[in-house]
């Protein structure tokens, strides 16, 4: 493990301590506590990934707003419903949430202060229900409402790289086995992710054409395995962000073309 990597983790741990108002706790003590409790059994690379995501979204692992489980040799950060509620309500542009629901579907509307129209997403029970889940059997409407909220938040605010537990079950194809017999993530991928994601996210926020150009440059210049893994994990969310940007850009053009009719005084 290089000193540079160690310093990177130490810096991220320090950011987490500040976010959680743990001023009197040393970096070493906080790291040990994370490994012994909420991220128990995580190796170094996994811990780095989890702490980075927690800091990015301001989530508290000690209240289970974020936790993790291994998936296909990697780590998938899982955000609980409480965590999703936090990152939505903490966003300064959030201007309210509304739900409409019946026995077959749930619709979520998220309003932003900087947009004219709400982001609207409908999720359907027939597509989302996990029939082997006791929670889905007991609380189908609540679970469907959670799905609508999370998907709507992704589009409205561009949240990416995080999942709910329900999605984790689907990704993994089986029940979650938290932090057992996990293979380490690829060497250098965390640094690649940090460097790449901000650029691709910024490109997506400009629209689909910008994202296509950024992706082309990435495939031509980046590590092939890292690029393949990154695009597999992040492409869906980046495309959603780009599509929303296309809509916003079109609305801006329409507004600019509106010219008030001249008025004449009697």
N, C-alpha and C positions, 0 to 999 in steps of 0.2 A: 504494500500500500504506500503510495507516494505521499510526501509531505504536503504537496499541493492538494491532493484529494482529502487528506485529513483536515487541512485548513478549510476546505470547502464545507465539509460537514460541520466543523466547529462554528463556522459563520452562520450556517443555517440553524443550528441548535441555539445560537445566541439570538437570532431573530425570533425563533419560537418562544424563547424565554421572555423576551420583551413583549411579544403579542399576548402572552398569558399572564403578564404582570408578575413574573417570577424573578424579581430582581436580585433576590438574595440566594438564588440557587446557581451553583456553578454549572458550566457546560458539561463537565464530566458527570456530575450527579444527575442532571436532567437526562443525559444520554443513557445512563445506566437504568434510570427509572423507566424510560420508554422501552428499553429492551427487556426489562424484567416484568413489565405489566402489559400495556396496550399493544406493543409491537413485539411481544415475546417470541423469541426464536428467530427473529429477522437477522439476516447477515448484513454486512456493511452496506453493500450496494442497495439492498432493499430498504434499509433505514434511510439512506440518502433520498431515495425516491419518495418515500412516505413523508418525510419532513419537508421536502421541497413543495409537494402538493398541498400539505397542510398550511404552510406559510403562504403559498400563492393565493389560497382562498380564505385565509384567516380562520381555520377550523381548529377546534380543541379536541385532541385525541383522548384526553382524560374524561371527557363527557360523552365519548363515543360518537362525536360528530364525524369522525373519520377513523377508519380502521382498514385492515388489509388482509388479503388472502392470496396464495400463490395460484397462478394460472398459466399452464403450459410453459413452465420454467421462468416465468417473469412474475411481476407483482402488479396486481390491480388495486388501486386505491378505491375503497368503498366509502361512500358518503351516505350517512343515515338520513332519514327524512328530516330530522332536526337540523342536520348539517345543511341540507338543501334549503331549508327555510331560512337559516342564518345568512347564507351567501346571497339569497334573493333579496331579503329585507335589508341587508347591509349595503346593497348596491344603491348609490345615491340617485340613480335614475329611476328606481322603482317607484311607481305611482299607483299601486294597487293591484289586487288579484281578485278575479271572479271565477266562480265555478257554475256550470250547469250539468245536471246529471239525471240519467234515467237508469233503467235496469240493464241496458245494453251498452251504454257509453258514458264517458265523462269528458266534458269540455272545459279547458282552462283558458282564461284570458288574462294576460299580463299587460299592464299599461306602463309605458315609460314616459317620463316627463319631456323627453326630447323627441318624441315621435307623435304623429297625428293619430295614427290608428294603433289599436292593440295587436299584440301577437296572439293568435288563436290556434290552439291545438286540441284535437279530439282523439281520444284513445278508446278502443273498443274491447269489450270484455272477451269476445271470441278470439281476439288476437293476443291478448295479454295474459289471460288467466293461466296459472300453473295448477293444473288439476291435482297434482300430487303434493301440493303445499297446504298444510293445515291452516295457515294464516289466510291464504286466498279463499279457502272453503268457508272460513268463519267470517271474514271481513272483506268480501269481494268488492263492495262499493268503495270502501276506504282505500284499498290497494289500487283500484283503478284510478281513483282521484289522485293518489300519489304519482302514478305513472304519467297522468296528464300534466301535473304540475312540473315534474322533472323535465319532460320533453319540451314543454313550453318555455321553461327557463333556459334550456340550452339554446333555443332559437332566439329568444328575446335578448339574452345577455352574452351569448357565445361561450358558455361554459364548456370546457372540453377536458378530456383526459381523466374524468371521474365517472363513476357509475354507482347505481344503487345496488343493494344486495340481490334484488330480483334479477337484474341484468347479469350480475356475477354468476348466478346459478346457471343462466342460459349459456354464458360464455364458456364456463368450465364444463358444462354438460353433466354435472353431478352436484351433490350437496357440497358445500364449502367445507374444506378441511383446513382450518386456519393455521398457517405457518408450520406445516409439517413436511419434512423431507423435501425442501425446496432447493432447486438448482439455482446458482447465482445468475444474475442477469449478465448480458454481454459486457465485457470490459469496454469502457469508454462510452457506453450508450447514454448514461446520465448526462455527461458533458455534451454529447451530441444533441440530446433532447433540449437541454437548456438553451443552447446556441440556436437551434433550429426553430423551436416552437414559437418563440416571440416573433421571428421573421415571417413565418408562414401565417401566423394569426394576424399580423399586421397586413399582410397581402390579402388575406381573405376578407378583412374588413373593408377593403377597397372594391371588392366585387369578384365575380367569377373569372374574368379575363386576367386580373392581377394574380389570382391564386394559380391559374394554369401556368403562367409564366414562372412564378416562384417554384412551383412543383417541377417544372422542366429543368430549371437551373439546379435544383436540389438533386435530381436524378443524374444529372451530368457531372456534378462535382462532389457529391457526398459518398460516404461508405455505402456500398450496395445493400449489405445486410441491415445496417442501421436505417437506411432509407426505407427499405421494404417493411421493416417492423414498425417504424414511425407511421408510415402512410396507412398501414393496416389498422393501427390503433386510432389514428386521428382524422383520417380522411372524411369520414361521415360528418363529424362535427364541423370541420373546416368548410365543407361544402354547404352546410346549413348556414353558417355565418356569411359565406359569400352570396348565397341566394337571398338572404335578408338584406345584404348590402345592395344587391341589384335592385331590389324593390324600393329601398330608401332612395337610391340614386335616381330611379325613374320618377319617384314622387317629387324630388327636388327639381328635376327638369320640367315636369308638368307645372309646378308652382311658378317657375321662372317664366313660363310661356304665357301665363295668365296676365292679360292686360285689361285694366279697368276701362270700361266704356266711358268716353268723354261725356260730360254732363253740360247742359246748357241752362243758363238762368233765364227764367221767364221775364 
